[in-house]
Amino acid sequence: MKKIIAFGGSSSKNSINKQLAVYAASLFPNASVEVLDLNDYEMPVFSVDKEKEDGIHHLAQAFYDKIGTADFIVLSLAEHNGAYSSAFKNTLDWASRINNKTFQQKPMLLLATSPGARGGSSVLDIATKRFPFQGAEVKASFSLPSFNENFDTEKGNISNEELKENLLEIIDSIEL
């Protein structure tokens, strides 16, 4: 059985991106899913001075080690002003000091959602282009627009049948 690490690139306690990541990860057959919460990896804002003074933060090492246990990563990115959330970027910055290939050549499904009609497409575009340089093998990406209209939070799934089918086709195309 393959191990999937799923998380949202947001520190929101009610992260819609974490909800989407957990849902998408649950659709993979014959896989166990471990859900991460970025709040468990909250660190001071990265700076080379802070690193020189205190060394690599232990939570950065814990995050990096956790990624290393995955066979596959499902990551849904929150979009803040067209880019990564500061919480995600900070975690990535710290972990990259351990190894610039932070994602350790792991295959990945990249997702994004937002309440808006573009569904985090700007951050998804940035990550799809950038993450291979940081050791991710991006297998596919998917944007869920208008989260509140297209995701049933009570049932924990995509309510729009066309979008649900699009995601299922993507997942079916990925071999774990």
N, C-alpha and C positions, 0 to 999 in steps of 0.2 A: 504494500500500500504506500502510495506516494504522500509526502507531507507538503501541504500548502500553508504558507504563511500569508495571512490576509490582514490588511490594515488600511485605514484611511489616512491621508496626508493632512490631517487636521487635528487640532487639540480640543475641538468642540466636544463637550460631553454627549451631545446628541447629534454627532456628525452624520450628515446624510451620506458623505463619502464612505465612512466606515460601514454604514448600512448597506450601501451598494457593493462594497468589497466582500462583505460577509455573504450576501446573497449570491454574488457571482461565484465565489469559491465553493458554495454549497452545491452548485450545479455540476461540478466535476465528479464523475463516477469514480469509485474505488480510490478515494483520497481522504486523508484525515486533514482537518483544518485547525490551525492554531491562529487565533485572532490576537493581534497586537494592538495596544492603545498607545498612541504617541505621548499621552500624559505620563506614562510609566518611564519615559525617557526624557523628561524635562531637565534641561541643563542651562547653565548660564550662556549668554550669547557668546558664540565662538569668537575668539581673537587669538592671534599668534602670541600676544603678550600673556593672555590667560593660560594658553597651552604651555608656554615657556615657564611660567610661574608655578603652575599646578600639575602639568602633565596632561595626558589624555584623560578625559573624564571617564570614570568607571561606567557610567550609563552609555556612553558611546561604545565602549567595548562590549557591553551587554547587548546592545542593539546589533552591532556587527556580528557578534557570535550567534545571535538568534537568526539572522539572515543566513548564516552559514549552515544552519540545520535544515533549511528548506530545500525541497526538490523543485518547488515552483512558488512564485510570488504573485499574489493578486493585490495590486495597489490602486486605490482610487484617490486621486488628488483633488483637494480643495483648491479653488482658484481665488486668490486674493489679489485684486488689482492686476489681473492678467497673468499672474505668476504663482509660484508655490506659496503656500502659507509659510509664515515665518517659523512656526513650530517645526514643520517638516524640513525646511531649508537649514535650520540650525542643527537638527539631528543629522542630516546629510553632511553638513560641514564638519561636524565633530567626527563622525564615523569615517569620513574620507581621509582624515589624518592618520588613521590606522592603515588604510589601504585605499588608494584612489579608486580602485575597482570595488567600491563599496558593496555592489550587488553580487560580487563573486561569481560572475558568469552564470548566474541563475536565470532560467527562462521566466518570463514575466508577462502577465496580462495587465496592461495599463488601462485604467478607467478614470472617468471624471464625471461629476454631475454638479449641478447648481440649480437654484430656483429659476434661473433665467433660461431663455430659449436657446442659448448657445451651449449650455451644459458643460461649462468648463473647457471648451474646445481650445482656448488659447494656452492654458497650462498643459493640456494634453499634447498639443503640438510641440511645445518647448521640451517636455519630458521625453517624447518619442524620439526627438533628435538628439537630446543630451545624454540620456541614460545609457546608451551603448558605450559611450566613453567612460562611464562609471561602472562598467562590468555587467550591465543588464542585457540579456538576450530577449528583446521585446518581440514576443510572438504575435501580438495583436493589440489593438486598442479599441475602446468603445466609449462613446459619450452619451450620457442620458440627459436629454434636455428637460427643462421644466420639471424638476424632481417632484414637487408637490402635486402635480397633475398626473405624473406617470409612474409613481411608486406608491404602493399601498403599505404604509408603515405598520399597520396592524397585522397584515399577513406577511410582511417582510419580503415582498417581491414586486417585480415590475408589473404594473396593471395594464399598461398599453401593450396589446397583443403583438403588434408589429415590432415594437422595440424589444419585447421579450424574445421574439423569434430571432431577431437580428443577433442578440447576445448569445442565444443558444447555438446558432450557426457558427459563431466565432468560437465558442467553447468546444463544439464538436470537431472543429478543424485543428484543435491543439492536442497533440499527443503528450501525455504525461509520462 
